Amino acid sequence: MDVLAAVSGSTAAIGYGLAAIGPGIGVGLVFSAYIQSTARQPESSRMTLPYVWIGFAVIEALALLGIAFGFIWQGTLS
């Protein structure tokens, strides 16, 4: 049987690509919720903005953990 496609190299890039899906969706949800809340109550935008940045920072920390663990547990496909 012939091999049609072969994957070689590090699996860390594949792992980080999969790990970046969750934080990407999370950042979109955080900012969409902020935009919706500001559209409903514009006077509360100054009060909720710090929570948006805290949520953004926590989600991005998860993305950085994903890339760090990807390189720590990197393996190779054979």
C-alpha positions as CSV (number, residue, x, y, z in Angstrom):
1,M,0.0,0.0,0.0
2,D,1.4,3.4,-1.0
3,V,1.5,6.3,1.4
4,L,-0.5,9.1,0.0
5,A,0.4,11.8,2.6
6,A,3.0,11.7,5.3
7,V,3.3,14.0,8.3
8,S,6.8,14.5,9.7
9,G,8.3,16.8,12.2
10,S,7.1,18.1,15.5
11,T,3.6,17.7,16.8
12,A,3.9,20.8,18.9
13,A,2.7,23.0,16.1
14,I,-0.4,20.8,15.7
15,G,-1.0,20.8,19.4
16,Y,-0.8,24.6,19.6
17,G,-3.0,25.0,16.6
18,L,-5.7,23.0,18.4
19,A,-5.1,24.7,21.7
20,A,-5.5,28.2,20.1
21,I,-9.1,27.4,19.0
22,G,-10.6,27.7,22.5
23,P,-9.0,31.0,23.5
24,G,-9.9,32.4,20.0
25,I,-13.5,31.6,20.6
26,G,-13.3,32.9,24.2
27,V,-11.9,36.3,23.2
28,G,-14.6,36.6,20.7
29,L,-17.3,35.8,23.3
30,V,-15.9,38.2,25.8
31,F,-15.8,41.2,23.4
32,S,-19.2,40.4,21.9
33,A,-20.7,40.3,25.4
34,Y,-19.1,43.7,26.1
35,I,-20.4,45.2,22.9
36,Q,-23.9,43.9,23.6
37,S,-23.9,45.1,27.2
38,T,-22.7,48.5,26.1
39,A,-25.3,48.7,23.4
40,R,-28.0,47.9,26.0
41,Q,-26.7,50.2,28.7
42,P,-24.2,52.7,27.4
43,E,-23.7,54.4,30.8
44,S,-22.2,51.2,32.2
45,S,-19.4,50.9,29.6
46,R,-16.8,52.5,31.9
47,M,-17.7,50.1,34.8
48,T,-17.5,46.9,32.7
49,L,-14.4,47.7,30.7
50,P,-11.9,46.6,33.4
51,Y,-13.7,43.2,33.6
52,V,-13.3,42.8,29.8
53,W,-9.5,43.3,30.0
54,I,-9.3,40.9,33.0
55,G,-11.2,38.3,31.0
56,F,-9.0,38.9,28.0
57,A,-5.9,38.5,30.0
58,V,-7.0,35.2,31.6
59,I,-8.0,33.8,28.2
60,E,-4.7,34.8,26.6
61,A,-2.9,33.2,29.6
62,L,-4.5,30.0,28.6
63,A,-3.3,30.4,25.1
64,L,0.2,31.0,26.3
65,L,0.0,27.9,28.5
66,G,-1.1,25.9,25.5
67,I,2.0,26.9,23.5
68,A,4.3,26.3,26.5
69,F,2.9,22.8,27.1
70,G,3.1,22.1,23.4
71,F,6.8,22.8,23.5
72,I,7.4,21.0,26.8
73,W,5.6,17.8,25.7
74,Q,6.7,18.0,22.1
75,G,7.1,14.7,20.3
76,T,7.7,13.6,16.8
77,L,5.6,11.7,14.5
78,S,7.2,8.7,12.8
